[in-house]
Structure formats: structure tokens, C-alpha cells
Amino acid sequence: MVVERESVVVGALDLTVDAHVHTGFASGRDAVGVVVSAADRAGLRSLTFADQAGPETGWLTAYADAVRRARHRTELTLRVAAEVEVIRPDGWLALPSDLAQLDALSVAVSALPVGGELLDARQLRSALDAGALTPEQVAEQLVETTVKGIERASRYVPAQLARPLALLAQAGVDDGVVGPEMVAALASACRTTGTAVEISEAWRSPSARMVNALRDAAVTLVPASDARYAAEVGRWQYLRRV
């Protein structure tokens, strides 16, 4: 039996898509099949699995196989992706060894490469408090690192940008410091590489201001629950507000 789903579109966002979910293979809690069932109940049409992966990841083949098996049991479009971190100022990524399994890479910047170190949010706050960095410098370096990360990722498979600029809020920096030139640079990189920007329900990122700026710059925006639990898949509150 074919189940007809009503398309739910808010502004430029199709809320029948969830572009970033996790499973028990990494930081999630539930099996692939459980997540797919939850997505089906939420009325979704498309689901992208984006578990966190890196050079030491040994489960990528089993993960991709689980998603492929699930495709035979659902009408949803299922994509296999991996969330990877930018770890150097030149955009170098902590990539898993085998990218052939993947339909996409979800690029994240959870720590900022500064002076040969990766500074997390707590360390950035300390550097800001000590006057070693200014909010403007953090924003500029974060945008530059993000741009180089998505440029590098897009050489391998289609890229999407996870929780963009969320590191600013975590470090106590208002994204108002991201001026028009920085927004233009990020938007240009996204358009040039075909990178979709995730609007993250879990991380409340990017801000409404940034969503509007990126939409005005003709960047592709996609809903992303970043769900750790199946019950969170395709459930939108923040996205409806922004």
C-alpha cells in the first residue's frame, strides 16, 4: 500500500526531509531500522544518516549495509553520510579511510584550529577572556576554516554543513560579529561547491539572522534534527520559528 504524505514546507524548507540523524553506530541510541520507523511515523520523505566518523572508524561498511537493507523496507529515500570534523586551518578533515560507502559528508567545526592547536569552546572562552583573541578574530577564523573544510569535502562526495557557526555561541560570541563580507564568503563557498547548509534543531544553529542571510544569498538550506534518539527525528520546533 502506498501511503500519501502531505508535503510540509515552511519558507524555503521542506520539513518532510531530515538531513542529519544519528544511530547506535556512533553517538545515537537506536538501530537504523528503529530510526526509519520513527521517520515514517513523522511523515518524512527523506532521511540522511550522518553518524560521527573518523580515521579510526571500523564500522562504516556495516553501517552502510544496514541503511541499504532498510531501503527495501520503506518508501523513504535513505542516504548514507558521515559527520566529519575539520581539524586544520587548511580545511583538512578527519576522514574515515573508505569514502566509497558514502552519499555525502556532513562537515562540522567543533573546535577551532589556532596556532597548531584545536581550541574547543571552553578554551576559546578562556582565550577571549584573556584578550588573546577578539570575537571578530574568532568569527573570521571560524568562517575561513569552515569554507576550506567544505571546499575539501566536496572534492570527494556531496557536502553539507553541520550546525554552522554553532561554535561561536558555545564560546559566548554573538554571531552579530559575522559581518556581511564573512556571510558572503561562506555563502559563495556553499553555492560554488553545492554544499547544503543544515539548520539544526538540536543545536539551534544557525540563528534566525544567519538563516535569513543565507537564504537571501541563495544558499540551499535543509532541515536537520541532529537526533540522537529516534523519537526526535523529524520533530521541528526551532525550525518552524526561524
C-alpha positions, 0 to 999 in steps of 0.5 A: 500500500502506498501511503500519501504524505502531505508535503510540509514546507515552511519558507524555503524548507521542506520539513518532510526531509531530515538531513542529519540523524544519528544511530547506535553506530556512533553517538545515537541510541537506536538501530537504523531500522528503529530510526526509519520507523520513527521517520515514517511515523513523522511523515518524512520523505527523506532521511540522511544518516550522518553518524560521527566518523573518523580515521579510526572508524571500523564500522562504516561498511556495516553501517552502510549495509544496514541503511541499504537493507532498510531501503527495501523496507520503506518508501523513504529515500535513505542516504548514507553520510558521515559527520566529519570534523575539520581539524586544520586551518587548511580545511583538512578533515578527519576522514574515515579511510573508505569514502566509497560507502558514502552519499555525502559528508556532513562537515562540522567545526567543533573546535577551532584550529589556532596556532597548531592547536584545536581550541574547543569552546571552553578554551576559546572562552578562556582565550577571549577572556584573556584578550588573546583573541577578539570575537571578530578574530574568532568569527573570521577564523571560524568562517575561513576554516569552515569554507576550506573544510567544505571546499575539501569535502566536496572534492570527494562526495556531496557536502553539507554543513553541520550546525554552522557557526554553532561554535561561536555561541558555545564560546559566548560570541554573538554571531552579530560579529559575522559581518556581511563580507564573512556571510558572503564568503561562506555563502559563495563557498556553499553555492560554488561547491553545492554544499547544503547548509543544515539548520539544526534543531538540536543545536539551534544553529544557525540563528534566525539572522544567519538563516535569513542571510543565507537564504537571501544569498541563495544558499540551499538550506535543509532541515536537520534534527541532529537526533540522537534518539529516534523519537526526535527525528523529524520533530521541528520546533526551532525550525518552524520559528526561524 
